[in-house]
Amino acid sequence: MIFDRKNLTDNQLLDLYKRILKPRLIEEKMLILIRQGKVSKWFSGIGQEAISVGVTAVLDSDEYILPMHRNLGVFTGRDIPLYRLFSQWQGKANGFTKGRDRSFHFGTQQYKIIGMISHLGPQLGVADGIALANKLKKNGKVTAVFTGEGATSEGDFHEALNIASVWELPVMFVIENNGYGLSTPTNEQYRCENLADKGKGYGMESHIVDGNNILEVFNLLSELKASMKENPRPVLLEFKTFRMRGHEEASGTKYVPQELMDMWAIKDPVENYRKYLVENGVLTEDFDTALHTEIKKDIDESLAIANAEPEIEASLSEELNDVYKPYAFKYVKPSEEKENIRFIDAISASLRQSMERHENSVIMGQDIAEYGGAFKITDGFVAQFGKERVINTPICESAVVSAGMGLSINGYKAIVEMQFADFVSTGFNPIVNLLAKSHYRWLEKADVVVRMPCGGGTQAGPFHSQTNEAWFTKTPGLKVVYPAFPYDAKGLLNTSINDPNPVLFFEHKQLYRSVYQDVPTDYYTIPLGKAALLKEGNQVTIISFGAAVHWALDTLSKNPEISADLLDLRTLQPLDTEAIFASVKKTGRVIIYQEDSMFGGIASDISAMIMENCFKYLDAPVKRVASLDTPIPFIKALEDQYLPKGRFENNLKELLAY
C-alpha cells in the first residue's frame, strides 16, 4: 500500500491515526461484549475504518453526514462521548433513541449526524434535501451520505443521484463497496465493472478510491470539498474495501473464500497506516502505546458509566406523547372580507399565503413550476417565489419525499405535491418509515406536508381515482387531513403547513372546480382534529368526509323528513372522537359514509370505536357505506356502480327503520 502525505504535517498525520485507531479499539471491545452477551447485535466496520474517518475528518463539524451501521468512525470522529454510544447500543436513556431503536439507527442535530433506517435507500434522498437547504442558504456547505454496494440496486439510489445531478446539489455519495451484501457477492448484484461508472448515466463526476488508504481518502476528499464549495455539484465516490466480519456478528463469514479474507487482511487500513507512520518517524512506539492506553481507558470508563445506568422503565404516557412533536396550535382569526371561490382556489390561496408567511418553505412536485401543476394550483408561483422555492421534480416520488425530510432537518418546511394521490405508492416507504417514525425514534421533527389530489367521479380509472387515506391513518406519527369545503381546505392547509409533524393532505379532485364557498381573503387557521357539525338532528348520526359529505347533503336535501346530525370529520388523524361519541349518544343510530372501499377503511375503525364506547346508547347496529371492494374502474357505468352514492339512501332508510 502506497501512502502519499502530500503537504500534511506530522500533527495532521497523527491526528488521522488517532481517528482511525479509536473505532478499531472500540470494535475489538464490542466483539468481546457480544461474546459475553452484553450487547445484542453488532454490525462491524473492521477493515473499512479509513472511509468513515477520512470523510469525517474532511467535513466541517457543522456539515451533515449520513452514515450507515458500519461507520463508527463518523460518530467517534464527531467526538460523541463514548458513554452515550454505549448507552445507545444497550438501549438506555443516555443514548439517542430512549431505547426505541438500536445500533446506529439514530440521528443527532448536536453532532450533525443523520442515521439510517433499515430500508437503506431513503437516506440518499434525505441528503439531497439537506444539500438543497444548504444551497438555498448559500452557505457553501457539503453533505456526505454513505451507502453500501448492495443498496446501489435500490430505486432510491438512482432517484437520489438523478435529483442531485439535475439540481446540482453539493452531495458526496459515498459507496462502501465491501464485496458482499450480507452473503451475496458483488458478481450477483451488478454487472458493471465499477459502481463509479453509474455516475456517467447521471452526468455526475465519479471517482474510484482505495478505501483502505486513509491518506488517499483524506487527500482526495479535501480537494473535492474545496472544489464543491466553489462549484456546487454532486460527486459519486466508490471506495473499494472489504468487510472482514459478517454482515452482523451472528452471520459469520463462512460463505467468504479464505483466500479473499487473507488477501484483504494484508490491506488492513489501521495496521498499514501505523507501519507507515513508524517507518517515517512520525509515530513512536511510546506514543502509540500511550495512545492505546488512553483510548482503552476512555472505553472502559465509558462502559462503566453505561453499565451503571439503570435499565429503561416503560412509561405509557411518554411513549404516546413522543409519537408527534408537540405543537401548540395558534389560532389566526379569519378576516371579515370574503370572496366566493372554488375549492381549488382555496388550496392555491393557502399555499401562496403560507409561502409568504414562511420564507423557509419550499414546494416540490412534478410540473408545478412554470406549468403550474397538473391542476394549475401553483400557476404564477414561480413569478412570485422563484424557481428555487417552487421546484419541478423528476418523476421520483420516493426521493422527493425523502428530500422533504432533509429540508426539514436543515431548517425548512417542505410541501410535496403528488400529482395524483395514487402515485404516492412509489413514495410510500419514506412516508411510513421515515417521516412517520423520526420523532418517535430520535425526537426529530418531519416538517413535511404531502398534498394528495384524490378521488373518483371523473372516470380516470384505477390509477388516478383512488382515495387511499386508510394507507396512512393506521400509521402512527402521520397526520391525515381531508376537507370537503373551500373554507376548511384553506384554514386546514395553513395549519398543516404550520405543524412540524408530517401531514397527508387529501384534496378531492371532483371538488376542485365544482364546490364554491365564501372564504376569507386573508390568512387564517383551523385546528386539526376538530370535526364540523353541518346539520343537527335527533334520528341518526351521519359521519363522513371528503366528497361523500356532499353526497350525504344531497341525500338529506331530497329527504327533508330525516332528522340527522351530519358530522364532517375534516381530519382523520387526529380524529375527533369526542364529537363522534357525543352525536352517537344523542341519536342512538349511526351510519359511516366513505368513498374508500369497505374492508380496512377508516369507517371500520370508527365503527369499532363506537361499539366499544357507545354500545349502550345504540338503538341499531352501526352501519357502514363504502365503495365496492374492487379497484376503481374507468367507464362511467362501472364507476357509478363502484361508488357508494347509489347505495347510501337505501342504507340510511334501512337503519332508520331498524
C-alpha positions in Angstrom: 0.0 0.0 0.0 1.5 3.4 -1.1 0.8 6.4 1.2 1.3 9.9 -0.1 1.3 12.5 2.6 1.4 15.4 0.2 1.7 18.5 2.3 0.2 17.1 5.5 2.1 17.9 8.7 3.2 15.4 11.2 0.4 16.5 13.6 -2.2 16.0 10.9 -0.9 12.6 10.2 -1.0 11.7 13.9 -4.5 13.1 14.2 -5.7 10.8 11.4 -4.0 7.9 13.2 -5.9 8.7 16.5 -9.1 9.0 14.5 -8.7 5.6 12.8 -7.4 3.8 15.9 -10.3 4.8 18.1 -13.1 3.0 16.3 -10.9 -0.1 15.8 -10.3 -0.4 19.5 -14.0 0.1 20.3 -14.9 -2.5 17.8 -12.5 -5.0 19.3 -14.1 -4.3 22.7 -17.6 -4.8 21.2 -16.7 -8.2 19.9 -15.8 -9.2 23.4 -19.1 -7.8 24.7 -21.0 -9.7 22.0 -19.5 -13.0 23.1 -20.3 -12.1 26.7 -23.9 -11.4 25.8 -23.7 -7.8 26.9 -24.7 -6.4 23.5 -27.5 -7.9 21.4 -26.3 -7.0 17.9 -23.3 -5.5 16.2 -22.5 -4.6 12.6 -18.8 -4.5 12.3 -16.8 -2.0 10.2 -13.4 -3.6 10.9 -11.4 -3.1 7.7 -13.4 -0.2 6.5 -12.5 2.5 9.0 -10.4 4.7 6.7 -13.6 5.7 4.8 -15.6 6.9 7.7 -12.6 8.5 9.3 -11.5 10.2 6.2 -14.9 11.6 5.3 -15.5 12.9 8.8 -12.0 14.5 9.1 -12.6 16.4 5.9 -16.0 17.8 6.6 -16.6 20.7 9.0 -18.4 19.9 12.2 -21.5 21.8 11.0 -21.7 19.8 7.8 -24.2 16.9 7.8 -23.0 13.3 7.5 -25.5 10.5 6.9 -23.7 7.2 7.9 -24.7 3.6 8.0 -24.2 0.8 10.5 -20.5 0.2 9.8 -19.5 3.8 10.1 -18.5 4.0 13.8 -15.6 6.4 12.7 -18.2 9.0 11.8 -19.6 9.0 15.4 -16.2 8.9 17.1 -14.9 11.5 14.6 -17.5 13.9 15.7 -16.4 13.4 19.3 -19.6 12.0 20.6 -19.0 10.9 24.3 -18.4 7.2 24.3 -20.7 6.6 27.2 -23.6 7.9 25.1 -22.8 5.5 22.3 -22.6 2.6 24.7 -25.9 3.6 26.3 -27.4 3.7 22.8 -26.2 0.2 22.0 -27.5 -1.1 25.3 -30.9 0.6 24.8 -30.5 3.0 27.8 -31.8 6.6 28.3 -28.4 8.3 27.8 -28.5 7.0 24.2 -30.2 8.9 21.4 -33.4 6.9 21.0 -34.7 6.2 24.5 -34.3 2.5 23.8 -36.7 2.7 20.8 -34.1 1.8 18.1 -30.8 0.1 18.1 -27.2 0.5 17.0 -26.8 3.4 14.6 -30.4 3.9 13.7 -30.5 7.4 15.1 -29.6 11.0 14.4 -28.3 13.9 16.4 -28.6 17.5 15.4 -26.0 18.4 18.0 -23.3 16.5 16.0 -24.9 16.9 12.6 -25.2 13.2 12.1 -28.4 11.7 10.5 -28.6 7.9 10.9 -30.1 5.4 8.6 -33.3 3.3 8.6 -33.1 -0.3 7.7 -34.6 0.3 4.3 -31.2 2.0 3.4 -32.1 3.9 0.3 -34.2 6.8 1.6 -31.2 8.4 3.4 -29.7 9.2 0.0 -32.8 11.4 -0.8 -32.5 12.9 2.7 -29.0 14.0 1.8 -30.4 15.7 -1.3 -32.8 17.7 0.9 -30.2 18.7 3.3 -27.9 19.8 0.5 -30.8 21.7 -1.2 -31.3 23.6 2.1 -27.6 24.4 2.1 -27.8 25.6 -1.5 -30.8 27.8 -0.6 -28.8 29.3 2.3 -25.8 29.8 0.0 -23.6 28.7 2.9 -21.1 26.6 0.8 -21.6 23.5 2.9 -21.2 20.0 1.6 -23.2 16.9 2.7 -21.9 13.3 2.7 -24.1 10.3 2.6 -23.0 6.6 2.9 -24.4 3.6 1.2 -23.2 0.1 0.5 -22.8 -1.6 -2.9 -25.9 -3.6 -2.2 -28.2 -0.6 -1.9 -27.0 0.8 -5.2 -29.5 -1.6 -6.7 -32.4 0.2 -4.9 -34.5 2.7 -6.8 -33.8 5.3 -4.1 -30.2 5.3 -5.1 -30.9 6.1 -8.7 -33.6 8.6 -7.8 -31.3 10.4 -5.4 -28.4 10.6 -7.8 -30.7 11.9 -10.6 -32.1 14.6 -8.4 -28.7 15.7 -7.1 -27.4 15.9 -10.6 -30.4 17.8 -12.0 -30.4 20.2 -9.1 -26.6 20.5 -8.9 -26.6 19.6 -5.2 -23.3 19.5 -3.2 -23.5 15.9 -2.1 -20.7 13.4 -1.7 -22.3 10.0 -2.4 -20.1 7.5 -0.6 -20.3 3.9 -1.8 -18.5 1.5 0.5 -18.0 -1.4 -1.9 -17.0 -4.1 0.6 -17.7 -7.1 -1.5 -20.9 -8.5 0.0 -24.5 -7.6 0.7 -25.0 -9.9 3.6 -23.9 -13.1 1.8 -24.4 -12.1 -1.8 -21.2 -11.3 -3.6 -20.9 -8.3 -6.0 -20.9 -10.5 -9.1 -24.5 -11.4 -8.2 -25.5 -7.8 -7.5 -24.5 -5.9 -10.6 -22.8 -6.4 -13.9 -20.9 -3.1 -14.5 -17.2 -3.3 -13.8 -17.2 -0.4 -11.3 -20.1 1.2 -9.5 -18.5 4.6 -10.1 -19.4 4.1 -13.8 -23.1 4.6 -12.8 -22.3 8.3 -12.3 -21.9 8.6 -16.1 -25.6 7.9 -16.6 -26.4 10.9 -14.4 -23.8 13.3 -15.8 -22.1 13.1 -12.5 -18.4 13.2 -11.7 -17.2 10.0 -10.1 -14.0 8.5 -8.6 -12.7 5.1 -7.6 -10.8 5.3 -4.3 -8.7 2.8 -2.3 -11.0 2.7 0.7 -8.2 1.2 2.9 -5.8 4.0 2.4 -6.6 6.8 4.8 -4.3 9.3 3.1 -5.8 8.7 -0.3 -9.3 9.1 1.1 -8.4 12.3 3.0 -6.4 14.0 0.3 -9.0 13.3 -2.5 -11.9 14.4 -0.4 -10.1 17.5 0.8 -9.6 18.6 -2.8 -13.2 17.7 -3.7 -14.7 19.6 -0.8 -12.8 22.8 -1.7 -13.9 22.4 -5.3 -17.5 21.7 -4.4 -17.7 24.8 -2.4 -16.7 26.9 -5.4 -18.6 24.8 -7.9 -21.6 23.1 -6.1 -22.3 19.7 -7.6 -22.7 16.1 -6.6 -19.8 13.6 -6.7 -20.1 9.8 -6.7 -17.3 8.0 -4.8 -16.7 4.3 -5.0 -14.5 3.2 -2.1 -13.0 -0.3 -2.7 -12.8 -2.1 0.6 -13.7 -5.3 2.3 -15.9 -6.5 5.1 -13.7 -8.5 7.4 -16.5 -9.6 9.7 -20.0 -10.9 8.9 -23.0 -8.8 7.9 -23.6 -8.9 11.6 -21.7 -10.9 14.1 -24.3 -13.7 14.1 -23.9 -14.1 10.4 -20.3 -15.2 10.4 -18.1 -15.3 7.3 -18.1 -19.0 6.3 -19.5 -18.0 2.9 -16.4 -16.0 2.1 -13.4 -17.8 0.4 -10.5 -17.9 2.8 -8.0 -16.6 0.2 -10.2 -13.5 -0.1 -10.0 -13.0 3.7 -6.3 -13.5 3.6 -5.8 -11.0 0.8 -7.7 -8.2 2.4 -6.2 -8.9 5.9 -2.9 -7.8 4.3 -4.6 -4.5 3.4 -5.7 -3.7 6.9 -6.2 0.1 6.9 -5.1 0.6 10.6 -2.1 -1.6 10.7 -0.7 -0.4 7.4 -1.0 3.2 8.3 0.6 2.6 11.7 3.6 0.9 10.0 3.9 3.8 7.5 4.0 6.3 10.4 6.5 4.3 12.3 8.8 3.8 9.3 8.7 7.5 8.5 9.5 8.6 12.1 6.1 10.2 12.7 4.9 7.7 15.3 7.0 6.3 18.1 6.2 3.1 19.9 5.9 5.0 23.2 3.4 7.4 21.7 1.5 4.5 20.2 1.4 2.6 23.4 0.3 5.7 25.3 -2.5 6.4 22.7 -3.8 2.8 23.0 -3.8 3.1 26.8 -5.7 6.4 26.6 -8.4 5.2 24.3 -8.9 1.9 26.1 -9.2 3.8 29.4 -11.9 6.0 27.8 -13.7 2.9 26.5 -13.6 1.2 29.9 -14.7 4.3 31.8 -17.5 4.9 29.4 -18.6 1.3 29.6 -18.7 1.6 33.3 -21.0 4.7 33.1 -23.3 2.9 30.6 -23.4 -0.2 32.7 -24.2 1.7 35.9 -27.1 3.4 34.1 -30.4 1.9 35.1 -32.5 0.0 32.6 -35.2 2.0 30.9 -38.6 1.7 32.6 -41.6 1.7 30.3 -43.7 4.9 30.5 -47.0 4.7 28.7 -47.5 8.4 28.6 -44.0 9.1 27.4 -44.3 6.6 24.6 -47.6 8.0 23.4 -46.5 11.6 23.8 -43.4 11.2 21.7 -45.1 9.9 18.6 -45.7 13.5 17.4 -43.6 16.6 18.1 -45.6 18.8 20.4 -47.3 21.6 18.5 -49.3 24.5 20.1 -51.9 25.5 17.6 -52.1 29.2 17.0 -55.5 30.5 16.1 -55.5 33.1 13.4 -58.9 34.7 13.1 -60.4 34.9 9.7 -61.0 38.3 8.2 -64.4 39.8 7.6 -63.6 40.3 3.9 -64.6 37.2 1.9 -64.6 36.1 -1.7 -66.7 33.4 -3.3 -64.1 30.9 -4.6 -63.7 27.3 -5.6 -62.1 24.6 -3.6 -59.1 24.7 -5.9 -58.7 28.4 -5.4 -58.7 28.0 -1.6 -55.9 25.5 -1.9 -53.9 27.8 -4.1 -54.5 30.8 -1.8 -53.4 28.8 1.2 -50.2 27.8 -0.4 -49.5 31.3 -1.6 -50.2 32.9 1.8 -48.3 30.2 3.7 -45.2 30.6 1.5 -45.4 34.4 2.1 -45.7 33.7 5.8 -42.9 31.1 5.9 -39.9 32.2 4.0 -38.3 28.9 4.7 -40.9 26.9 2.9 -40.3 25.1 -0.4 -42.9 23.4 -2.6 -41.8 20.5 -4.8 -43.7 18.4 -7.4 -44.0 17.3 -11.0 -44.7 20.2 -13.4 -45.6 22.6 -10.6 -43.2 25.4 -11.7 -43.9 27.3 -14.9 -46.6 24.9 -15.9 -48.4 25.5 -12.7 -49.1 21.8 -11.9 -51.5 19.3 -13.4 -54.4 21.2 -11.8 -52.9 24.7 -12.2 -52.8 25.2 -8.4 -49.3 26.7 -8.4 -49.8 28.8 -11.5 -47.9 32.0 -11.1 -45.9 30.8 -8.1 -42.6 30.9 -9.9 -43.0 34.6 -10.8 -43.7 35.4 -7.1 -41.4 33.0 -5.2 -38.7 32.0 -7.8 -37.7 28.5 -9.0 -35.5 27.9 -6.0 -38.7 27.7 -3.9 -41.1 26.3 -6.5 -39.2 23.3 -7.8 -40.1 20.9 -10.6 -39.1 17.4 -9.7 -38.1 14.4 -11.8 -40.6 11.6 -11.6 -39.2 10.0 -8.5 -41.7 10.3 -5.6 -39.6 8.3 -3.1 -36.5 10.5 -3.3 -38.6 13.7 -3.3 -40.4 12.7 -0.1 -37.0 11.9 1.4 -35.7 15.2 0.2 -38.5 16.8 2.1 -37.3 15.2 5.2 -33.8 16.5 4.5 -35.2 20.0 4.1 -36.9 19.7 7.4 -33.8 18.5 9.1 -31.9 21.5 7.8 -34.4 24.1 8.8 -37.0 24.3 6.0 -40.7 23.5 5.6 -41.3 21.1 2.7 -44.6 20.9 0.8 -44.6 17.9 -1.6 -47.3 17.6 -4.3 -48.2 14.2 -5.5 -49.6 14.7 -9.0 -52.2 12.2 -8.1 -52.7 10.5 -4.7 -52.4 7.2 -6.4 -48.7 7.9 -7.2 -47.8 8.0 -3.5 -47.3 4.3 -3.6 -43.9 4.9 -5.1 -43.1 7.2 -2.2 -44.7 5.0 0.4 -41.6 3.8 2.2 -40.2 7.2 3.2 -43.6 8.4 4.4 -44.4 5.5 6.7 -40.9 4.5 7.7 -39.0 7.8 7.7 -41.4 10.7 8.2 -43.8 8.9 10.5 -41.2 7.4 12.8 -38.5 10.1 13.1 -39.8 12.0 16.1 -40.6 8.8 18.0 -37.2 7.3 17.2 -34.9 10.3 17.9 -37.2 13.3 18.6 -36.5 14.9 15.1 -39.5 16.6 13.5 -40.6 15.9 10.0 -41.9 19.2 8.8 -43.4 17.9 5.6 -46.8 18.2 4.0 -47.7 15.8 1.2 -50.6 17.1 -0.9 -52.8 14.3 -2.3 -55.2 15.1 -5.2 -57.5 12.1 -4.9 -60.9 10.6 -5.6 -63.3 9.3 -8.2 -66.2 10.6 -10.2 -64.1 11.8 -13.1 -63.8 8.5 -15.0 -60.0 8.4 -14.6 -59.7 4.7 -13.8 -57.7 2.6 -11.4 -54.5 4.7 -11.2 -55.9 8.2 -11.0 -59.0 7.9 -8.8 -58.2 6.2 -5.5 -59.0 7.7 -2.2 -56.3 5.9 -0.2 -56.3 7.7 3.2 -56.5 4.3 5.0 -52.9 3.6 3.9 -51.9 6.3 6.3 -54.5 6.7 9.1 -53.2 3.5 10.6 -49.6 4.6 10.7 -48.6 6.3 14.0 -46.8 9.5 13.5 -48.7 10.8 10.5 -51.5 13.3 10.5 -54.2 12.9 7.8 -56.4 15.8 6.8 -59.3 15.5 4.3 -61.5 18.6 3.9 -64.8 18.9 2.0 -65.2 22.7 1.6 -63.1 25.6 0.4 -63.2 27.4 3.8 -61.9 24.3 5.6 -59.4 23.5 2.9 -57.7 26.8 3.2 -57.7 27.0 7.0 -56.6 23.4 7.5 -53.9 23.5 4.9 -52.5 26.6 6.6 -52.4 24.8 9.9 -50.9 21.7 8.3 -48.0 23.7 7.0 -47.5 25.3 10.4 -47.5 22.0 12.1 -44.0 20.5 12.4 -45.3 16.9 12.0 -45.8 15.1 8.7 -49.3 15.7 7.2 -51.0 13.9 4.4 -53.4 16.5 3.0 -56.1 14.9 0.8 -57.8 17.1 -1.9 -60.7 15.6 -3.8 -60.3 16.3 -7.4 -64.0 16.4 -8.2 -64.5 19.1 -5.6 -61.7 21.3 -7.1 -63.9 23.2 -9.6 -67.4 22.2 -8.5 -67.7 23.5 -5.0 -67.8 27.2 -4.2 -67.9 29.0 -0.9 -67.4 32.4 0.7 -63.8 32.2 2.0 -61.9 34.9 3.9 -59.3 36.6 1.7 -56.7 36.8 4.4 -54.7 34.1 6.1 -56.4 32.1 8.9 -56.1 28.8 10.6 -58.4 25.9 11.7 -57.3 23.4 14.3 -56.6 19.8 13.3 -58.7 17.1 15.0 -61.9 19.1 15.1 -65.0 17.8 13.2 -67.7 20.1 11.8 -71.3 19.6 12.6 -73.0 20.6 9.3 -76.6 19.6 10.2 -78.3 18.8 13.5 -81.0 16.2 14.1 -82.0 13.5 16.6 -82.8 10.4 14.5 -79.4 9.4 13.2 -75.7 10.4 13.0 -74.1 10.5 9.6 -70.3 10.5 9.8 -68.4 11.4 6.6 -65.5 13.3 5.0 -64.4 14.5 1.6 -66.8 14.3 -1.4 -69.1 11.9 0.5 -70.1 14.8 2.7 -71.6 16.5 -0.3 -73.3 13.2 -1.4 -74.8 13.0 2.1 -76.1 16.6 1.9 -77.7 15.8 -1.4 -79.5 12.8 0.1 -80.7 14.8 3.1 -82.0 17.6 0.8 -84.1 15.0 -1.1 -85.4 13.6 2.2 -86.2 16.6 4.4 -88.2 14.3 6.8 -84.9 12.8 8.0 -83.5 14.5 11.1 -79.8 13.9 11.1 -76.6 15.0 12.7 -74.2 15.3 9.7 -70.6 15.2 11.0 -67.8 16.2 8.6 -64.7 14.8 10.2 -62.3 17.1 8.2 -59.3 15.5 10.0 -58.9 11.7 10.1 -55.8 11.7 12.2 -56.1 13.0 14.9 -59.8 12.0 15.0 -62.4 14.0 16.8 -63.8 11.1 18.9 -65.4 13.5 21.3 -67.7 14.9 18.6 -68.4 11.4 17.3 -69.4 9.9 20.6 -71.4 13.0 21.6 -73.5 12.8 18.5 -74.0 9.0 18.7 -75.1 9.2 22.3 -77.7 11.8 21.3 -79.2 10.0 18.2 -78.6 6.3 19.0 -78.1 5.4 15.4 -75.0 6.0 13.2 -74.1 5.5 9.6 -70.5 6.0 8.4 -70.1 7.1 4.8 -66.8 6.9 3.0 -65.7 6.8 -0.6 -62.9 4.3 0.0 -63.6 0.6 -0.4 -65.1 -1.0 2.6 -62.7 -3.5 4.0 -59.9 -2.0 6.1 -61.2 1.6 5.6 -61.3 4.1 8.4 -65.1 3.5 8.7 -64.3 0.1 10.1 -62.2 1.6 12.9 -64.7 4.3 13.7 -67.4 1.6 13.8 -65.4 -0.4 16.3 -64.7 2.6 18.4 -68.4 3.4 18.6 -69.3 -0.2 19.5 -66.6 -0.1 22.3 -67.5 3.3 23.7 -71.2 3.9 22.9 -72.8 0.4 22.8 -75.4 1.0 25.5 -76.6 4.2 23.6 -77.2 2.4 20.3 -80.6 1.5 19.1 -79.3 -0.2 16.0 -76.1 -1.8 14.6 -73.5 0.7 13.3 -73.9 0.9 9.5 -71.0 1.4 7.0 -71.5 2.5 3.4 -68.5 2.4 1.1 -67.3 1.7 -2.4 -67.0 -1.8 -3.7 -64.1 -4.0 -2.7 -62.7 -3.8 -6.2 -60.2 -1.4 -7.9 -62.0 1.7 -9.2 -63.0 1.2 -12.8 -62.8 3.7 -15.7 -66.1 3.7 -17.7 -68.9 5.8 -16.1 -71.4 3.0 -15.7 -68.9 0.9 -13.8 -67.6 3.8 -11.8 -71.1 4.8 -10.8 -71.7 1.2 -9.6 -68.4 1.2 -7.7 -69.0 4.4 -5.8 -71.4 4.3 -2.8 -73.6 7.2 -3.9 -76.3 4.9 -5.3 -76.5 2.8 -2.2 -76.4 5.3 0.6 -80.0 6.4 0.7 -81.4 2.9 1.0 -78.9 2.0 3.7 -79.8 5.1 5.6 -83.5 4.3 5.4 -82.9 0.7 6.5 -81.0 2.0 9.5 -83.8 4.3 10.5 -86.4 1.5 10.1 -84.4 -0.9 12.3 
